[in-house]
Amino acid sequence: MRETEKCLVGNKARQIEVSRSPALGSNPPSDHLYQLRSAPVATHSLPDSITRGTCSFTMTSAESKSEMFTVSAGDGGDSQKQPKKLSFFEHYVQPCLAEVLGSFLFMFVGCVSVMGNVGISGSIQPALAHGLALAIAIAIFGEISGGHFNPAVSVCVYMIGGMELILLLPYILSQILGGVIAASLAKAVSSADAFGNATGAAFDVVQSSHEVGSATMAEMIMTLFLTMVVSMSAVNTRTQSALAPFCIGLTVSANILAGGGISGGCMNPARAFGPAMVSGHWTHHWIYWVGPVTGALVTVSLVSLGSMNCPEGKETHSAAERETTAELQREQQKVCSFTWCSKMSGGAEKFELEELDKTLLKKNNSRPQGKYERVFQPCVAELVGTTFFVFIGCVSVIENVEAAGRLQPALVHGLTVAVLVACMAEISGSHFNPPFTLAIWLCGGMQLTMVIPYIISQLLGGVLGAAMSKVMTSHENYVNATGAAFAVLQSDAQLGKVVFAEMAMTCLVTLVVLMGAVNGKSKSPLVPFMVGCTVIVNILAGGDVSGTCLNPARAFGPALMANYWAYHWVYWVGPIGGGLVAAALVRFLLGDEKLRVIMK
């Protein structure tokens, strides 16, 4: 039989005619579950011949942990089945068990990696072990507990409205217990020599009182970076990403690579407490509580001041906007963007979507954006993102282990930019680089009125990041590295090669940005990591030729703080030239019909 159902397509509700086979009855099979996603997706060809779209409606914060629903196409009823109410065990006990187990797995791998670390690898082995282990633990346990595994993260998430107060202390105790168990078992599986040489994986980097200030500052800033990534990729409803586990894990890896030589790169009081208790090493232990917790509190302040997250009950919008939002939510709860056309073909079920645009189910904004979100917030995101990128990058250069060559700074710069692009993309587009901004504007990806504010924000972020790196690194290392300014070019004989290298490498990474994020035909959800990997490859390939700047903001901040201006203009002319070449290639040759200005 044929029926008519209401379906949300893009931002419009449409009536769609549905064919239903009598053999299926009035409802499709009840065991078909689909995961909700707010981002636009194309239809997928599934093994059971089901073609699906995206259901676009708003869930409350209490429902956000479980984003699975059952499609129901009954006549005249609600198309959304209400989520199952969690039992006491699922709501309170199970999350704490997940925090214990996840903290144990993450910290056990981390402690063993430190005890078994070979001297020539510097921080690389423990950085990768900690980051990947954390990413996997979050991916496994995130739907149960949120995947905190860190008291500083739990404090931050609670204070921005991401969890209940009643769970805060149990979470922290569970994380500490997991850390103690992990350190104990790491001691049991390691040799006595390895355990003793590594002080049981406790943090013993700070050896004298004059290092306390820089270590505390390092822990605060690195935890600020980590908790900002957590807030933006996993808590903030506007910027939540399915890639959050790996964004967080890679942030930990980047921080350890950058700051491991200054403070050890803890960022987690539970990670410090377990090994300290098992090994009996309590020297300067308080640093690994004060620094991370302070960094988390600074994140809370930034998130609150920036209105980046608006937890339930704390809306600051006008009454008209709240009413518009409520009306949209009520409408969205009545309709679902799945339409079912049931036909029997050889006994098999076949479901099709009819009258859907190929762009499919564009993201439905629940309320119009205010001036702050359209103009000021993107500039704040560019400032914050560029600050962290330049800060982490500069520290990785200043504290680089000589035996690691270019590998350590390459990984740090690439991983950091990937994480920041993934976190800030929904707010500003995550440029963090003046040539990117110019190229994106030339390709129609932003308004002309935002170009200058973006570039000023990026340059200011570069100065702040370089200043932070100067504060937290030793004077000797800072001077030896020229403050992470680009000092590779020493004579006019190298000039042509360096300018060409900067232009070519910036052209490559800008092409990745334009083709992955701007050009409609080739857009990819993996663009943050495509950009990050391109940065890594460029640094590994061209680091000895030009230093691989690719970014005038990355050059300007360290040059200003170190007062090193030799051949500084090269790191403006080369990258901007490369960005313009990339924009020209997209506009004239590589872009889709909408972007190309010729051969349409």
C-alpha positions as CSV (number, residue, x, y, z in Angstrom):
1,M,0.0,0.0,0.0
2,R,1.0,3.6,-0.4
3,E,1.0,6.2,2.4
4,T,2.2,9.8,2.9
5,E,4.7,10.6,5.6
6,K,6.2,13.9,6.8
7,C,10.0,14.1,6.5
8,L,12.6,16.8,7.2
9,V,14.8,17.4,4.2
10,G,17.4,20.1,4.8
11,N,15.5,22.7,6.7
12,K,12.1,22.0,5.1
13,A,9.4,19.5,6.1
14,R,8.0,17.7,3.0
15,Q,5.3,15.2,2.4
16,I,6.8,12.1,0.8
17,E,4.9,9.2,-0.6
18,V,5.9,5.9,0.8
19,S,5.3,2.4,-0.7
20,R,4.9,-0.3,1.8
21,S,4.8,-4.0,1.2
22,P,1.9,-5.8,2.9
23,A,4.4,-8.5,4.0
24,L,6.1,-5.9,6.3
25,G,3.0,-4.6,8.0
26,S,2.8,-1.1,9.2
27,N,6.2,-0.9,10.7
28,P,9.7,-1.7,9.5
29,P,11.7,-4.3,11.4
30,S,12.2,-3.1,14.9
31,D,15.8,-4.2,15.2
32,H,17.2,-1.7,12.8
33,L,19.2,0.8,14.7
34,Y,21.0,3.8,13.2
35,Q,23.4,6.2,14.8
36,L,22.5,9.9,14.7
37,R,24.9,12.4,13.2
38,S,24.4,16.1,12.9
39,A,26.9,16.6,10.0
40,P,25.7,16.2,6.4
41,V,26.3,12.7,5.1
42,A,25.6,11.0,1.8
43,T,23.5,7.9,1.6
44,H,25.4,4.6,2.1
45,S,24.9,1.3,0.4
46,L,24.5,-1.1,3.3
47,P,24.7,-4.9,3.0
48,D,21.0,-5.3,3.7
49,S,20.1,-2.8,0.9
50,I,19.0,-0.1,3.3
51,T,19.6,3.4,2.1
52,R,19.7,5.9,4.9
53,G,19.9,9.7,5.6
54,T,20.5,11.6,8.7
55,C,17.9,12.3,11.5
56,S,18.4,15.9,12.5
57,F,16.9,16.8,15.9
58,T,18.1,18.1,19.2
59,M,18.8,15.8,22.2
60,T,19.1,17.0,25.7
61,S,22.4,16.8,27.5
62,A,21.1,13.8,29.5
63,E,20.4,11.9,26.3
64,S,23.6,12.8,24.6
65,K,25.5,9.8,25.8
66,S,23.2,7.4,23.9
67,E,22.7,8.5,20.3
68,M,21.1,5.3,19.1
69,F,17.4,5.2,18.2
70,T,15.0,2.8,16.6
71,V,13.3,3.9,13.4
72,S,9.5,3.6,13.7
73,A,7.2,4.3,10.8
74,G,3.9,3.7,12.4
75,D,0.9,5.6,11.2
76,G,0.2,8.9,12.9
77,G,2.6,8.1,15.8
78,D,5.9,9.7,16.8
79,S,8.7,8.7,14.6
80,Q,11.2,8.8,17.4
81,K,11.2,6.2,20.1
82,Q,12.0,7.6,23.5
83,P,15.4,6.6,24.9
84,K,15.4,3.9,27.5
85,K,15.7,5.3,31.1
86,L,19.0,4.3,32.6
87,S,19.0,2.2,35.7
88,F,20.9,3.2,38.9
89,F,23.7,0.8,37.9
90,E,24.0,2.2,34.4
91,H,23.8,5.8,35.6
92,Y,26.1,5.8,38.6
93,V,28.0,2.5,39.1
94,Q,28.9,1.5,35.5
95,P,30.5,4.9,34.6
96,C,32.8,4.7,37.7
97,L,33.8,1.1,36.7
98,A,34.6,2.4,33.2
99,E,36.7,5.2,34.7
100,V,38.7,2.7,36.8
101,L,39.3,0.3,33.9
102,G,40.0,3.0,31.3
103,S,42.4,4.8,33.7
104,F,44.1,1.5,34.4
105,L,44.6,0.6,30.7
106,F,45.8,4.1,29.7
107,M,48.2,4.5,32.7
108,F,49.5,0.9,32.6
109,V,50.6,1.4,28.9
110,G,52.0,4.8,29.8
111,C,54.0,3.6,32.8
112,V,55.4,0.6,31.0
113,S,56.4,2.7,28.0
114,V,58.4,5.0,30.3
115,M,60.1,2.1,32.0
116,G,61.0,0.4,28.8
117,N,62.0,3.5,26.9
118,V,65.2,3.4,25.0
119,G,67.4,6.4,25.6
120,I,67.9,7.4,22.0
121,S,64.2,7.8,21.3
122,G,63.8,10.7,23.8
123,S,60.1,11.4,24.4
124,I,58.8,9.9,21.2
125,Q,58.1,6.4,22.5
126,P,56.2,7.4,25.7
127,A,54.4,10.2,23.8
128,L,53.0,7.9,21.2
129,A,52.2,5.2,23.8
130,H,50.3,7.6,26.1
131,G,48.4,9.3,23.2
132,L,47.3,6.2,21.4
133,A,46.4,4.4,24.6
134,L,44.2,7.3,25.7
135,A,42.5,7.6,22.3
136,I,41.6,3.9,22.3
137,A,40.4,4.0,25.9
138,I,38.2,7.0,25.2
139,A,36.8,5.3,22.1
140,I,36.0,2.1,24.1
141,F,34.5,3.7,27.2
142,G,33.4,7.1,26.0
143,E,29.7,6.0,25.6
144,I,29.6,4.7,29.2
145,S,31.4,7.3,31.3
146,G,32.5,10.0,28.8
147,G,36.1,8.7,28.9
148,H,37.6,11.3,31.3
149,F,40.4,9.2,33.0
150,N,41.8,12.5,34.4
151,P,40.6,14.5,37.5
152,A,41.4,17.8,35.7
153,V,39.2,16.8,32.8
154,S,36.4,15.7,35.1
155,V,36.6,19.1,36.9
156,C,36.5,21.0,33.6
157,V,33.6,18.9,32.2
158,Y,31.6,19.3,35.4
159,M,32.1,23.1,35.5
160,I,31.0,23.6,31.9
161,G,27.9,21.6,32.5
162,G,28.9,18.2,31.0
163,M,28.3,16.0,34.0
164,E,26.4,15.9,37.4
165,L,28.0,17.0,40.6
166,I,27.1,13.8,42.3
167,L,29.5,11.9,39.9
168,L,32.5,14.2,40.2
169,L,34.1,12.8,43.4
170,P,33.4,9.2,42.4
171,Y,35.0,9.8,39.0
172,I,38.1,11.3,40.6
173,L,38.5,8.5,43.1
174,S,38.0,5.9,40.3
175,Q,40.7,7.5,38.2
176,I,43.1,7.6,41.1
177,L,42.4,3.9,41.9
178,G,43.0,3.0,38.3
179,G,46.3,4.8,38.4
180,V,47.5,3.0,41.5
181,I,46.5,-0.4,40.1
182,A,48.3,0.5,36.8
183,A,51.5,1.6,38.5
184,S,51.5,-1.5,40.7
185,L,51.1,-3.9,37.8
186,A,53.6,-2.0,35.7
187,K,56.1,-2.5,38.6
188,A,55.2,-6.2,38.7
189,V,55.9,-6.8,34.9
190,S,59.1,-4.7,34.7
191,S,62.6,-5.6,35.8
192,A,63.9,-4.0,39.0
193,D,66.6,-2.1,37.0
194,A,64.0,-0.7,34.6
195,F,61.7,0.3,37.5
196,G,64.5,1.9,39.4
197,N,66.0,3.8,36.5
198,A,62.6,5.3,35.6
199,T,61.7,6.0,39.2
200,G,58.7,3.8,38.7
201,A,57.4,6.1,35.9
202,A,56.9,8.9,38.5
203,F,57.7,12.4,37.4
204,D,61.2,13.3,38.5
205,V,62.1,15.9,35.8
206,V,62.0,18.8,38.3
207,Q,65.3,18.5,40.3
208,S,65.7,21.9,41.9
209,S,63.5,24.7,43.2
210,H,64.4,27.1,40.3
211,E,62.7,24.7,37.9
212,V,59.4,24.6,39.8
213,G,58.0,27.7,38.2
214,S,58.6,26.7,34.6
215,A,57.3,23.1,35.3
216,T,54.1,24.4,36.9
217,M,53.5,26.8,34.1
218,A,54.1,24.0,31.5
219,E,51.7,21.7,33.3
220,M,49.1,24.5,33.4
221,I,49.4,25.4,29.8
222,M,49.5,21.9,28.4
223,T,46.5,20.9,30.5
224,L,44.7,24.0,29.3
225,F,45.4,22.9,25.7
226,L,44.2,19.3,26.5
227,T,41.0,20.4,28.4
228,M,40.2,22.9,25.6
229,V,40.3,20.1,23.1
230,V,38.1,18.0,25.3
231,S,35.6,20.8,25.7
232,M,35.5,21.7,22.0
233,S,35.5,18.2,20.5
234,A,33.5,16.2,23.0
235,V,31.3,18.6,25.2
236,N,30.5,21.7,23.2
237,T,27.4,20.8,21.1
238,R,28.4,23.1,18.3
239,T,31.8,21.6,17.7
240,Q,31.4,18.0,18.8
241,S,33.3,15.6,16.6
242,A,33.3,11.8,16.0
243,L,37.1,12.2,15.9
244,A,37.2,13.4,19.5
245,P,39.0,10.4,21.0
246,F,41.9,10.8,18.5
247,C,41.9,14.6,18.8
248,I,42.4,14.1,22.6
249,G,45.0,11.4,22.2
250,L,47.0,13.2,19.7
251,T,46.9,16.3,21.9
252,V,48.5,14.3,24.7
253,S,51.2,13.0,22.3
254,A,52.0,16.5,21.1
255,N,52.2,17.9,24.6
256,I,54.5,15.2,25.8
257,L,56.8,15.7,22.8
258,A,56.8,19.4,23.4
259,G,57.0,19.7,27.2
260,G,58.3,16.3,28.3
261,G,61.7,17.8,29.0
262,I,60.3,20.6,31.1
263,S,57.8,19.0,33.4
264,G,57.4,15.4,32.1
265,G,54.2,16.2,30.3
266,C,51.8,14.8,33.0
267,M,48.6,16.8,32.6
268,N,46.9,14.3,34.9
269,P,47.0,14.1,38.7
270,A,45.9,10.5,38.7
271,R,48.8,9.6,36.3
272,A,51.2,11.3,38.7
273,F,49.7,9.9,41.9
274,G,49.8,6.1,41.1
275,P,53.5,5.9,40.2
276,A,54.4,8.3,43.1
277,M,52.6,6.1,45.6
278,V,54.1,2.8,44.3
279,S,57.7,4.2,44.0
280,G,57.6,6.4,47.0
281,H,58.7,9.4,45.0
282,W,56.9,12.5,46.2
283,T,59.4,15.3,45.4
284,H,57.5,18.2,43.9
285,H,54.5,16.0,43.5
286,W,52.2,18.9,44.2
287,I,53.1,20.5,40.8
288,Y,51.2,17.7,39.1
289,W,48.0,18.6,40.9
290,V,48.2,22.4,41.0
291,G,49.3,22.8,37.3
292,P,46.7,20.6,35.7
293,V,43.8,21.7,37.9
294,T,44.7,25.4,37.3
295,G,44.9,24.7,33.5
296,A,41.4,23.1,33.7
297,L,40.0,26.1,35.5
298,V,41.5,28.5,32.9
299,T,39.7,26.5,30.2
300,V,36.4,26.8,32.1
301,S,36.9,30.6,32.2
302,L,37.7,30.8,28.5
303,V,34.7,28.6,27.5
304,S,32.4,30.6,29.8
305,L,33.7,34.0,28.6
306,G,33.6,32.9,24.9
307,S,30.1,31.4,25.2
308,M,31.5,28.4,23.3
309,N,29.2,26.1,25.2
310,C,25.8,26.9,26.5
311,P,24.7,24.2,28.9
312,E,21.1,23.5,29.5
313,G,19.5,26.2,31.7
314,K,22.2,28.8,31.0
315,E,21.1,30.2,27.7
316,T,21.8,33.9,27.2
317,H,19.8,34.4,24.0
318,S,16.8,36.6,23.6
319,A,13.2,35.4,24.3
320,A,12.4,35.4,20.6
321,E,15.5,33.2,19.9
322,R,14.6,30.8,22.7
323,E,11.0,30.5,21.3
324,T,12.4,29.9,17.8
325,T,14.7,27.2,19.1
326,A,11.9,25.5,21.1
327,E,9.6,25.5,18.1
328,L,12.3,24.0,15.9
329,Q,13.0,21.3,18.5
330,R,9.3,20.4,18.8
331,E,9.0,20.2,15.0
332,Q,12.1,18.1,14.7
333,Q,10.9,15.6,17.3
334,K,7.8,15.0,15.2
335,V,9.6,14.3,11.9
336,C,12.5,12.1,11.0
337,S,14.5,12.3,7.9
338,F,14.2,8.6,7.2
339,T,11.6,7.7,4.6
340,W,10.8,4.1,3.9
341,C,9.7,2.7,0.6
342,S,9.3,-1.0,1.2
343,K,9.2,-3.2,-1.8
344,M,9.6,-7.0,-2.0
345,S,12.1,-8.2,-4.6
346,G,12.8,-11.9,-4.4
347,G,11.9,-11.9,-0.7
348,A,14.4,-9.2,0.1
349,E,13.6,-5.9,1.8
350,K,14.5,-2.7,-0.2
351,F,14.3,0.7,1.3
352,E,14.7,3.8,-0.8
353,L,14.7,7.6,-0.2
354,E,12.6,9.6,-2.6
355,E,12.6,13.3,-3.5
356,L,15.9,13.9,-1.6
357,D,18.4,16.4,-2.9
358,K,21.8,14.9,-3.5
359,T,23.3,17.3,-1.0
360,L,21.0,15.5,1.6
361,L,19.9,16.7,4.9
362,K,21.9,19.8,5.5
363,K,22.6,20.7,9.1
364,N,19.6,22.4,10.6
365,N,20.8,25.3,12.8
366,S,18.5,25.5,15.8
367,R,18.7,29.3,16.0
368,P,20.1,32.2,14.0
369,Q,23.6,33.2,14.9
370,G,24.2,36.5,16.7
371,K,26.8,39.1,15.9
372,Y,29.2,37.7,18.4
373,E,29.1,34.2,16.9
374,R,29.3,35.6,13.3
375,V,32.1,38.2,13.8
376,F,33.9,38.1,17.1
377,Q,33.9,34.4,18.1
378,P,35.7,33.3,14.9
379,C,38.4,35.8,15.6
380,V,38.7,34.5,19.2
381,A,39.0,30.9,17.8
382,E,41.7,32.0,15.4
383,L,43.6,33.7,18.2
384,V,43.3,30.8,20.6
385,G,44.1,28.2,18.0
386,T,47.1,30.0,16.6
387,T,48.4,30.6,20.1
388,F,48.4,27.0,21.0
389,F,49.8,25.9,17.7
390,V,52.7,28.3,17.9
391,F,53.3,27.7,21.5
392,I,53.5,23.9,21.2
393,G,55.5,24.1,18.0
394,C,58.0,26.5,19.5
395,V,58.5,24.4,22.7
396,S,59.1,21.3,20.6
397,V,61.9,23.1,18.7
398,I,63.4,24.7,21.8
399,E,63.4,21.4,23.8
400,N,64.1,19.1,20.9
401,V,66.3,16.1,21.6
402,E,69.2,16.2,19.2
403,A,69.1,12.5,18.5
404,A,65.5,12.8,17.3
405,G,66.4,15.1,14.5
406,R,63.4,16.7,12.8
407,L,61.0,13.9,13.8
408,Q,60.0,15.4,17.1
409,P,59.1,18.9,15.9
410,A,57.5,17.5,12.7
411,L,55.2,15.3,14.8
412,V,54.4,18.0,17.2
413,H,53.5,20.6,14.6
414,G,51.5,18.2,12.5
415,L,49.5,16.6,15.4
416,T,48.8,20.0,17.0
417,V,47.4,21.5,13.8
418,A,45.3,18.4,13.1
419,V,43.7,18.6,16.5
420,L,43.1,22.3,16.5
421,V,41.6,22.2,13.0
422,A,39.2,19.5,14.1
423,C,38.2,21.4,17.2
424,M,37.8,24.9,15.9
425,A,36.5,24.2,12.4
426,E,32.8,24.8,13.2
427,I,33.6,28.2,14.7
428,S,36.2,29.9,12.5
429,G,37.1,27.4,9.8
430,S,40.5,26.8,11.6
431,H,42.8,28.8,9.4
432,F,45.6,29.7,11.9
433,N,47.7,30.9,8.9
434,P,47.4,34.1,6.8
435,P,48.1,32.4,3.4
436,F,45.2,30.0,4.2
437,T,42.9,32.9,4.9
438,L,43.8,34.7,1.7
439,A,43.5,31.5,-0.4
440,I,40.1,30.6,1.2
441,W,38.8,34.1,0.6
442,L,39.9,34.0,-3.1
443,C,38.1,30.7,-3.5
444,G,34.9,32.1,-2.0
445,G,35.1,30.4,1.4
446,M,34.8,33.6,3.5
447,Q,33.8,37.2,3.4
448,L,36.3,39.9,2.6
449,T,35.4,41.8,5.8
450,M,36.8,39.0,7.9
451,V,40.1,38.6,6.2
452,I,42.0,41.4,8.1
453,P,40.5,40.5,11.5
454,Y,41.5,36.9,10.9
455,I,45.1,37.8,10.0
456,I,45.5,40.2,13.0
457,S,44.1,37.4,15.3
458,Q,46.6,34.9,13.9
459,L,49.6,37.3,14.3
460,L,48.6,38.2,17.8
461,G,48.2,34.4,18.6
462,G,51.7,33.8,17.2
463,V,53.1,36.5,19.5
464,L,51.3,35.1,22.5
465,G,52.3,31.5,21.7
466,A,56.0,32.5,21.3
467,A,55.8,34.5,24.6
468,M,54.4,31.5,26.5
469,S,57.2,29.2,25.1
470,K,59.8,31.7,26.2
471,V,58.4,31.8,29.8
472,M,58.3,28.0,30.3
473,T,61.6,26.9,28.6
474,S,65.1,27.3,30.1
475,H,67.1,30.3,29.0
476,E,69.9,28.2,27.7
477,N,67.7,26.1,25.4
478,Y,65.8,29.2,24.3
479,V,69.0,31.0,23.3
480,N,70.4,27.9,21.6
481,A,67.2,27.5,19.5
482,T,67.0,31.3,18.8
483,G,63.6,31.2,20.4
484,A,62.3,28.8,17.7
485,A,62.7,31.6,15.1
486,F,63.8,30.4,11.7
487,A,67.5,30.7,11.5
488,V,68.3,28.2,8.8
489,L,68.9,30.8,6.1
490,Q,72.4,32.2,6.7
491,S,73.6,33.7,3.4
492,D,72.2,35.1,0.1
493,A,73.5,32.0,-1.7
494,Q,70.6,30.0,-0.1
495,L,68.0,32.7,-0.7
496,G,66.5,31.3,-4.0
497,K,66.2,27.7,-2.7
498,V,64.6,28.8,0.6
499,V,62.0,31.0,-1.1
500,F,61.1,28.3,-3.6
501,A,60.9,25.7,-0.9
502,E,58.6,27.8,1.3
503,M,56.4,28.6,-1.8
504,A,56.2,25.0,-3.0
505,M,55.5,23.5,0.5
506,T,52.9,26.1,1.3
507,C,51.2,25.5,-2.0
508,L,50.9,21.8,-1.2
509,V,49.4,22.3,2.2
510,T,47.1,25.1,1.0
511,L,45.9,22.8,-1.8
512,V,45.0,20.2,0.8
513,V,43.0,22.8,2.7
514,L,41.2,24.1,-0.4
515,M,40.4,20.7,-1.9
516,G,39.5,19.1,1.4
517,A,37.5,21.9,3.0
518,V,36.4,24.4,0.3
519,N,35.9,22.7,-3.0
520,G,32.5,21.1,-2.9
521,K,33.4,18.1,-5.1
522,S,36.3,17.0,-3.0
523,K,35.4,17.9,0.6
524,S,36.4,15.3,3.2
525,P,35.7,14.9,6.9
526,L,39.3,13.8,7.3
527,V,40.7,17.2,6.2
528,P,42.1,18.0,9.7
529,F,44.4,15.0,9.6
530,M,45.2,15.5,5.9
531,V,46.4,18.9,6.8
532,G,48.3,17.7,9.8
533,C,50.0,14.9,7.9
534,T,51.0,17.3,5.1
535,V,52.7,19.5,7.7
536,I,54.6,16.6,9.1
537,V,55.7,15.5,5.6
538,N,56.8,19.0,4.7
539,I,58.9,19.5,7.9
540,L,60.5,16.1,7.4
541,A,61.3,16.9,3.8
542,G,62.2,20.5,3.9
543,G,63.3,21.3,7.4
544,D,67.0,21.5,6.5
545,V,66.3,23.6,3.5
546,S,64.2,26.4,4.9
547,G,63.1,25.3,8.4
548,T,59.6,24.7,6.9
549,C,57.7,27.7,8.2
550,L,54.6,27.7,5.8
551,N,53.0,30.3,8.1
552,P,54.0,33.9,8.6
553,A,52.3,33.9,12.1
554,R,54.5,31.0,13.1
555,A,57.6,33.1,12.0
556,F,56.5,36.5,13.3
557,G,55.8,35.6,16.9
558,P,59.2,33.9,17.7
559,A,61.1,36.6,15.6
560,L,59.5,39.3,17.7
561,M,60.1,37.6,21.1
562,A,63.7,36.7,20.2
563,N,64.3,39.9,18.2
564,Y,65.7,37.9,15.3
565,W,64.8,39.4,12.0
566,A,67.4,38.1,9.6
567,Y,65.8,37.2,6.3
568,H,62.4,37.3,8.1
569,W,60.7,38.6,4.9
570,V,61.3,35.2,3.3
571,Y,58.8,33.6,5.6
572,W,56.1,36.1,4.4
573,V,56.8,36.1,0.7
574,G,57.3,32.4,0.2
575,P,54.2,31.2,2.1
576,I,51.9,33.9,0.7
577,G,53.2,33.2,-2.8
578,G,52.5,29.5,-2.3
579,G,48.9,30.2,-1.0
580,L,48.2,32.4,-4.0
581,V,49.4,29.8,-6.5
582,A,47.2,27.1,-4.8
583,A,44.2,29.4,-5.0
584,A,44.9,30.1,-8.7
585,L,45.1,26.3,-9.4
586,V,41.7,25.7,-7.7
587,R,40.0,28.7,-9.3
588,F,41.3,28.0,-12.8
589,L,41.9,24.2,-13.1
590,L,41.1,22.0,-10.1
591,G,37.9,23.4,-8.6
592,D,34.4,22.2,-9.3
593,E,32.0,24.1,-11.6
594,K,31.0,26.5,-8.9
595,L,34.6,27.5,-8.1
596,R,36.2,27.5,-11.6
597,V,36.2,30.8,-13.4
598,I,37.0,29.2,-16.8
599,M,36.0,26.1,-18.7
600,K,32.6,25.8,-17.1
